[in-house]
Amino acid sequence: MAAISRDEVAHLARLSRLAVTEEELDRFAGQLDVILQSVARVGEVAADDIPPTSHSVPLTNVYRDDVVQPSLSQADVLSGAPDQAEGRFRVPRILDEEA
């Protein structure tokens, strides 16, 4: 793979509307070349017999059974509320829109 040139970096900078100095062009050309070489190496390693994956290790969901447990009643929960209406917490409106 050919190294990325200063002209290509300058072209990318123009397309991205980035103001890049002459010194940055040289530095970015080297950095982008390393990135492109790394991507090319990954492409060489990837084989047709290896299926694509989203994680490097298999994931297993662990579920627990839903078990009904004692909890507070609605009246107990709302007893500490500063304001309530129709069995719900009442909070100040934060949007100017009508519901």
Solvent accessible surface area in square Angstrom, and as a share of the most:
residue,aa,sasa,rsa
1,M,160,0.71
2,A,89,0.69
3,A,71,0.55
4,I,24,0.12
5,S,49,0.31
6,R,92,0.34
7,D,112,0.58
8,E,87,0.39
9,V,5,0.03
10,A,20,0.16
11,H,89,0.40
12,L,81,0.40
13,A,9,0.07
14,R,160,0.58
15,L,117,0.58
16,S,66,0.42
17,R,221,0.81
18,L,113,0.56
19,A,107,0.83
20,V,38,0.22
21,T,81,0.47
22,E,116,0.52
23,E,125,0.56
24,E,47,0.21
25,L,15,0.08
26,D,79,0.41
27,R,116,0.42
28,F,64,0.27
29,A,12,0.09
30,G,39,0.37
31,Q,91,0.40
32,L,56,0.28
33,D,22,0.11
34,V,95,0.54
35,I,96,0.49
36,L,67,0.33
37,Q,83,0.37
38,S,55,0.36
39,V,95,0.55
40,A,37,0.28
41,R,170,0.62
42,V,104,0.60
43,G,51,0.49
44,E,138,0.62
45,V,116,0.66
46,A,71,0.55
47,A,45,0.35
48,D,156,0.81
49,D,122,0.63
50,I,109,0.55
51,P,94,0.59
52,P,135,0.85
53,T,106,0.62
54,S,103,0.66
55,H,101,0.45
56,S,116,0.75
57,V,97,0.56
58,P,129,0.81
59,L,121,0.60
60,T,116,0.67
61,N,112,0.58
62,V,139,0.80
63,Y,180,0.68
64,R,192,0.70
65,D,121,0.62
66,D,134,0.70
67,V,100,0.57
68,V,151,0.87
69,Q,133,0.59
70,P,137,0.86
71,S,105,0.68
72,L,127,0.63
73,S,59,0.38
74,Q,114,0.51
75,A,77,0.60
76,D,82,0.42
77,V,63,0.36
78,L,11,0.06
79,S,90,0.58
80,G,70,0.67
81,A,18,0.14
82,P,140,0.88
83,D,66,0.34
84,Q,87,0.39
85,A,40,0.31
86,E,154,0.69
87,G,31,0.30
88,R,163,0.60
89,F,117,0.49
90,R,142,0.52
91,V,114,0.65
92,P,112,0.71
93,R,153,0.56
94,I,160,0.81
95,L,115,0.57
96,D,150,0.78
97,E,127,0.57
98,E,155,0.70
99,A,136,1.06
